Amino acid sequence: MPTTTFSKAHKTLLALALASGLAGAHPAFAQGVIKLGFVGALSGQSAKSGEAITRGLEVAIDEINAKGGVLGKTLVLVKRDDESNPAKGQIAARELIQNEKVAAIFGGIDSPVAMAIVPIVNKEKVPYIGTWAAATPITRNGANPNYVFRVSAVDQLVDTALINYAMKTYGAKKPGFMLINNPWGESNNKGLTSAVADSKIASAGSEKFEDKDVDMTPQLSRLKAAGADSIILVANAGPGAQVMKSLGRMNWNVPVISHWGISGGRFPELAGDMSQKVVFVQTYSFFGKQSDIGKKTFDLLAKKYSDIKSASDIVPPVGYANAIDAMHLTALAMAAGGGTSGDQIREGFYKIGEYKGLIKTYRKPFSEQNHDALTAGDYVMVAYEGSQIVPVK
């Protein structure tokens, strides 16, 4: 059986949980298993994100189950496709809660879907753990108690990182924003506007586009006329590719710095050569020197999935890495909380001390005031080389 990346504290918590027997049992505890749900894009243009997250969750579950599971029970993943549709995401979440009796739900790439699910999980008291969607209000949703946690980027922090990178790398003084017209785009509009103000530079303006738009030339032309010296892009793979193709048609060679949505689908295929002209953010890269946990994780992935033969096959890395750490942290929370009820898991997240994960070593990652495990220092800038996602040198 594969060895695990559990820290000593992790093992201790699981041992205590085993000793606690069936205290605080939840329906998901039945038949010797704990069911955990995943709602994400398993089809459509963002299906690559769903595959990456699923694989990350599954390889982490294998590690945990190889050491006896959690509370003496085997973890089982139940997947549902939201098709990047908020209404379908809500249906999937309700079905997982009511019919499958899952102990917790992991989320996917789309912020609008996550934000649609948030009121449901808070009402039902079922923890929701975001692994990709970055809209700030997902975790900072005003609920008390709040059952939503995240091991992923946060728009408010990413936006500052994107503006700082544009200034430092390209000398940007007047960035323009190209934003998808949905709650994720609105979240970033607020964050970028604030980041520009804090940096004491000007903005060339904010332009929006729809998911199905195929020509963004009018919006880009307005930004160019306003003097934009860089473009901050917020979109998933499909519309993001159309932005880049429109830039190509305009022959406007302006730096493009993007959020990570473009890495969740077939962006290189859809954008063609223009895909190579974007720098974007991730939380992890399997390229370069790896920690012992990184090496072990790669070996586990390669053993489980025959198509993974090198770092270039782990695409997008953010989906794998976030999901792996999120699952291990959730297992720790169940162990620390002593059960699988929503309140036990929520309290368990606050009790996690230190965990040596793939992305970083987490130290008290969650508190009543903070439900986001990653910080501004946990981002790396990357770019496409062909279809590979590699760190920017």
Secondary structure, 3 states (H helix, E strand, C coil): CCCCCCCHHHHHHHHHHHHCCCCCCCHHHHHHEEEEEEEECCCCCCHHHHHHHHHHHHHHHHHHHHCCCECCEEEEEEEEECCCCHHHHHHHHHHHHHCCCCCEEEECCCHHHHHHHHHHHHHHCCCEEECCCCCHHHCCCCCCCCCEEECCCCHHHHHHHHHHHHHHHHCCCCEEEEEECCHHHHHHHHHHHHHHHHHCCCCCEEEEECCCCCCCHHHHHHHHHCCCCEEEEECCHHHHHHHHHHHHHHCCCCCEEECHHHHHCCHHHHHHHHHHHEEEEECCCCCCCCCHHHHHHHHHHHHHCCCCCCHHHCCCHHHHHHHHHHHHHHHHHHHHHCCCCHHHHHHHHHHCCEEECCCCEEECCCCCCCCECCCHHHCEEEEEECCEEEECC
